[in-house]
Amino acid sequence: MLWARVRHFGLRLVVAVLAIIAVLYVSVRAYVGYEVHRAMSMLAEASRLQIGAAEATVLPMVKRYGGFKWTPEPLPPGKDCMDPEECDYERNLLSDYRYGLEVSPFRLVTTEDFSAQRGRVTLAIRTAINAVPAHLRGMLGMRDWGATVDLAIRGGRVQSVSGVLLVEGRSEWIGHEWRLASAMPRREMQAKAFVVETGFLEMENGGGMMIQDIFTPEASEEAVQAARKFNVACLTSIRGCDGFCDMAPRTIEYLKQHPEMGGNIIPPKCQ
């Protein structure tokens, strides 16, 4: 009789634990889905901003997504630059200040500026996420990712707008950035209206690569549309994505059709 009661209690305990796990899993998935919706809404709103718009028009968006204001570091004096002409060009493009916005289900920290906004809750969440093996995070609905928007202001007007999506892929981190600016960021690029480049990513729990689409208001609508398309499934799929072909297929396809738009990138061969 006692053994039967113990076995019955043990069975009920297992069922209760499984039920709690199921509820937690569904809750995490629902929460992540909500954050994906917020991130896509933020990036879509940013894509509608125009160069030269008054700063006051972006302040409601900054407030809605909990953004913060920061001031970029000044460039060194011309005599301390390896390429004075390049420094002069970039100095003329410096913004007065910028606004940073971020949406991430697990408080992804992407830059030193966002790191300044850390708190105890953020640190606790990051510690918990990093404790889960990378190959299990996607299966548990805990894939690490974050979306950010950067708004540069100069003279009370929008000087540039960028949208960034960073996600933990199957083998490494993958990033996608589109940036609309009043002028190209480097002197060697100033004659172009659209350029695709790559950059390295250094994250808290790994590294990877980012594809960057940089364009001015003179870029074609076809190029802009390709630049702003990315694979949203990379954020929530159990298997995850791997490389630019998964993350930004439209940009890769456009680049293959217009190789002259490439900067420091060799288009990968996508299957």
VMD Tcl script that draws the C-alpha trace (Angstrom):
set ca {
  {0.00 0.00 0.00}
  {2.81 2.45 0.93}
  {4.71 1.67 -2.27}
  {1.57 2.33 -4.31}
  {1.12 5.71 -2.64}
  {4.77 6.64 -3.27}
  {4.49 5.59 -6.90}
  {1.26 7.56 -7.31}
  {2.86 10.64 -5.72}
  {5.93 10.26 -7.93}
  {3.76 10.04 -11.04}
  {1.82 13.14 -10.03}
  {5.08 14.97 -9.40}
  {6.44 14.05 -12.84}
  {3.21 15.18 -14.48}
  {3.31 18.47 -12.55}
  {6.94 19.09 -13.52}
  {6.22 18.33 -17.18}
  {3.22 20.67 -17.08}
  {5.34 23.46 -15.59}
  {8.01 22.93 -18.27}
  {5.37 23.03 -21.00}
  {3.87 26.25 -19.61}
  {7.32 27.83 -19.36}
  {8.18 26.79 -22.92}
  {4.94 28.19 -24.33}
  {5.39 31.37 -22.29}
  {8.93 31.90 -23.56}
  {7.83 31.31 -27.16}
  {4.94 33.76 -26.77}
  {7.21 36.35 -25.19}
  {9.83 36.01 -27.92}
  {7.10 36.25 -30.58}
  {5.93 39.50 -29.01}
  {9.48 40.88 -28.99}
  {9.94 39.89 -32.65}
  {6.81 41.87 -33.47}
  {8.15 44.89 -31.55}
  {11.52 44.65 -33.27}
  {10.00 44.44 -36.74}
  {7.70 47.37 -35.96}
  {10.67 49.43 -34.76}
  {12.73 48.68 -37.88}
  {9.74 49.36 -40.15}
  {9.14 52.69 -38.44}
  {12.82 53.59 -38.82}
  {12.70 52.74 -42.53}
  {10.04 55.40 -43.04}
  {12.22 58.19 -41.64}
  {13.70 60.66 -44.11}
  {17.03 62.45 -44.12}
  {16.50 66.07 -43.09}
  {13.42 65.37 -40.97}
  {13.12 67.51 -37.83}
  {14.46 65.95 -34.64}
  {11.07 66.47 -32.98}
  {9.50 63.95 -35.37}
  {11.65 61.08 -34.07}
  {11.33 61.79 -30.35}
  {8.03 59.87 -29.94}
  {9.72 56.79 -31.45}
  {12.74 57.21 -29.16}
  {10.43 57.36 -26.14}
  {8.27 54.45 -27.31}
  {11.25 52.09 -27.51}
  {13.12 53.37 -24.48}
  {15.93 54.95 -26.48}
  {18.74 57.04 -25.06}
  {20.84 59.94 -26.26}
  {24.62 59.86 -26.58}
  {27.44 61.92 -28.09}
  {30.03 60.39 -30.47}
  {33.74 60.71 -29.76}
  {35.40 63.51 -31.77}
  {37.97 62.62 -34.41}
  {41.63 63.44 -33.65}
  {43.11 66.67 -35.04}
  {44.27 66.60 -38.64}
  {47.96 66.50 -37.68}
  {47.35 63.24 -35.75}
  {45.55 61.49 -38.63}
  {47.25 59.00 -40.90}
  {45.10 60.36 -43.75}
  {44.25 64.01 -43.05}
  {41.94 64.29 -46.06}
  {39.95 61.28 -44.90}
  {39.74 62.70 -41.39}
  {38.54 66.04 -42.74}
  {35.87 64.28 -44.80}
  {34.62 62.23 -41.84}
  {34.83 65.21 -39.48}
  {32.43 67.12 -41.71}
  {29.95 64.26 -41.28}
  {30.09 64.03 -37.50}
  {26.68 64.25 -35.86}
  {25.93 66.51 -32.89}
  {24.51 63.52 -31.01}
  {22.68 60.27 -31.61}
  {19.74 58.27 -30.28}
  {20.06 54.54 -29.71}
  {17.05 52.20 -29.55}
  {17.06 48.47 -28.89}
  {14.61 45.56 -28.78}
  {15.88 42.21 -27.53}
  {14.03 39.50 -25.62}
  {17.06 38.68 -23.47}
  {18.64 42.14 -23.18}
  {21.30 41.70 -25.86}
  {24.05 44.27 -25.43}
  {25.62 45.21 -28.74}
  {27.88 48.23 -28.20}
  {29.70 50.04 -25.44}
  {26.98 52.66 -25.56}
  {24.31 50.08 -24.84}
  {26.59 48.56 -22.18}
  {26.32 51.81 -20.28}
  {22.62 51.08 -19.86}
  {23.20 47.79 -18.02}
  {21.56 47.08 -14.70}
  {21.31 44.18 -12.30}
  {18.34 42.68 -14.11}
  {20.20 42.81 -17.44}
  {23.26 41.17 -15.95}
  {21.13 38.43 -14.36}
  {19.35 37.70 -17.65}
  {22.63 37.63 -19.57}
  {24.15 35.26 -17.01}
  {21.16 32.91 -17.28}
  {21.19 32.92 -21.10}
  {24.93 32.34 -21.32}
  {24.58 29.38 -18.94}
  {22.43 27.53 -21.52}
  {24.54 25.72 -24.17}
  {24.36 27.50 -27.55}
  {23.05 24.42 -29.38}
  {20.09 24.21 -26.97}
  {19.04 27.87 -26.93}
  {17.19 27.71 -30.24}
  {15.38 24.51 -29.25}
  {14.23 26.10 -26.00}
  {13.05 29.30 -27.69}
  {15.98 31.21 -26.16}
  {17.97 32.05 -29.28}
  {20.01 35.17 -28.59}
  {19.24 38.16 -30.83}
  {18.72 41.88 -30.81}
  {17.51 44.68 -33.10}
  {18.83 48.22 -32.83}
  {18.13 51.55 -34.49}
  {20.60 54.43 -34.53}
  {19.46 57.97 -35.32}
  {22.12 60.61 -35.97}
  {21.12 64.24 -35.46}
  {22.94 67.28 -36.83}
  {21.66 70.83 -36.67}
  {18.32 69.61 -35.30}
  {17.75 67.37 -38.34}
  {18.07 63.64 -39.03}
  {21.45 63.03 -40.62}
  {21.37 59.23 -40.83}
  {19.18 56.27 -39.86}
  {20.36 52.71 -39.45}
  {18.65 49.46 -38.57}
  {20.64 46.49 -37.30}
  {19.63 42.90 -36.62}
  {22.04 40.56 -34.83}
  {21.27 36.89 -34.25}
  {23.05 33.83 -32.98}
  {23.40 31.47 -35.95}
  {24.21 27.77 -36.10}
  {27.96 28.26 -36.19}
  {28.52 31.95 -35.42}
  {26.77 35.29 -34.99}
  {25.22 36.86 -38.11}
  {24.45 40.55 -38.52}
  {22.49 42.60 -41.03}
  {22.59 46.39 -41.19}
  {21.01 48.93 -43.50}
  {22.04 52.55 -43.19}
  {20.49 55.59 -44.89}
  {22.81 58.60 -44.68}
  {23.06 62.08 -46.12}
  {26.50 61.12 -47.48}
  {28.68 58.01 -47.65}
  {30.76 57.48 -44.48}
  {34.13 57.40 -46.24}
  {35.68 59.63 -48.90}
  {36.46 56.74 -51.24}
  {32.75 55.87 -51.35}
  {31.34 59.37 -51.88}
  {30.71 58.90 -55.61}
  {28.36 55.95 -54.96}
  {24.76 55.93 -53.78}
  {24.73 52.29 -52.62}
  {27.48 50.05 -51.27}
  {27.48 46.58 -49.70}
  {30.25 45.78 -47.23}
  {31.00 43.39 -44.38}
  {32.30 43.77 -40.85}
  {33.33 41.62 -37.91}
  {31.12 41.04 -34.87}
  {32.46 40.63 -31.35}
  {29.73 39.56 -28.98}
  {29.77 38.56 -25.32}
  {29.30 34.89 -26.19}
  {31.03 34.60 -29.55}
  {31.88 36.34 -32.80}
  {30.76 36.41 -36.40}
  {30.19 38.57 -39.45}
  {27.81 41.35 -40.45}
  {26.62 42.39 -43.90}
  {26.15 46.15 -44.27}
  {24.02 47.97 -46.86}
  {24.91 51.67 -46.93}
  {22.98 54.06 -49.17}
  {22.04 57.70 -49.68}
  {18.69 59.20 -50.77}
  {19.96 58.92 -54.38}
  {19.94 55.10 -54.28}
  {17.40 53.30 -56.45}
  {14.20 51.97 -54.92}
  {15.21 48.46 -56.01}
  {18.48 48.72 -54.08}
  {16.78 50.13 -50.97}
  {14.14 47.41 -50.96}
  {16.82 44.71 -51.26}
  {18.87 46.30 -48.48}
  {16.02 46.31 -45.98}
  {14.92 42.71 -46.50}
  {16.12 40.00 -44.16}
  {15.01 36.57 -43.02}
  {12.93 37.06 -39.87}
  {12.77 33.28 -39.35}
  {16.43 33.42 -38.29}
  {15.24 34.80 -34.95}
  {12.86 32.03 -33.98}
  {13.65 28.88 -35.97}
  {14.83 25.90 -33.97}
  {17.60 25.04 -36.44}
  {18.78 28.62 -36.88}
  {20.46 30.33 -39.83}
  {23.98 30.09 -41.15}
  {25.66 32.90 -43.09}
  {24.54 35.75 -45.30}
  {22.65 33.49 -47.73}
  {20.23 32.62 -44.94}
  {20.18 36.03 -43.29}
  {20.07 38.44 -46.24}
  {19.23 36.57 -49.46}
  {17.80 39.65 -51.20}
  {20.98 41.66 -50.67}
  {23.15 38.79 -51.97}
  {20.92 38.37 -55.01}
  {21.01 42.11 -55.76}
  {24.79 42.21 -55.31}
  {25.28 39.40 -57.80}
  {23.19 41.34 -60.32}
  {25.09 44.57 -59.58}
  {28.67 43.58 -58.61}
  {29.81 47.19 -58.94}
  {27.91 47.91 -55.70}
  {30.22 45.65 -53.70}
  {32.79 47.06 -51.32}
  {34.94 44.69 -49.28}
  {32.68 41.70 -49.90}
  {32.91 38.63 -52.11}
  {29.33 37.41 -52.72}
  {28.93 33.89 -51.31}
  {27.60 31.09 -53.48}
  {24.09 30.40 -52.23}
  {22.31 27.17 -53.02}
}
mol new
graphics top color blue
foreach p $ca { graphics top sphere $p radius 0.5 }
foreach p [lrange $ca 0 end-1] q [lrange $ca 1 end] { graphics top cylinder $p $q radius 0.2 }
display resetview
